[in-house]
Amino acid sequence: MELEIIVAVLLGLLLWGILFYIILKVIKPLVKRLTILVLNSLFGLAALLVLNYYYFTIPVTLITILITGILGIPGILSLMVLDYFKFI
């Protein structure tokens, strides 16, 4: 009877370990991509604030920050063009 309990506990721990490994394999790339997006968005926010301080009047909203975070420098340039022609 004790041997069956020990085997069941070990199998349970093994299954939990496998499940934990699979979850880590799935979540790790998502966390990495999210971290990169957040860092790019922070750099984009800094660029928007500098541009607004000197030359432009680009609104600092979640959408403009995400545009700069996802697209990078082309996103900032497109926002500058849109601001120049008064589309935003």
Buried (B, 14 or more C-beta within 10 A) or exposed (E): EEEEEEEEEEEEEEEEEEEEEEEEEEEEEEEEEEEEEEEBBEBBBEBBEEBBEEEBEBEEEEEBBBBBBEBBEEBBEEBBEBBEEEEB
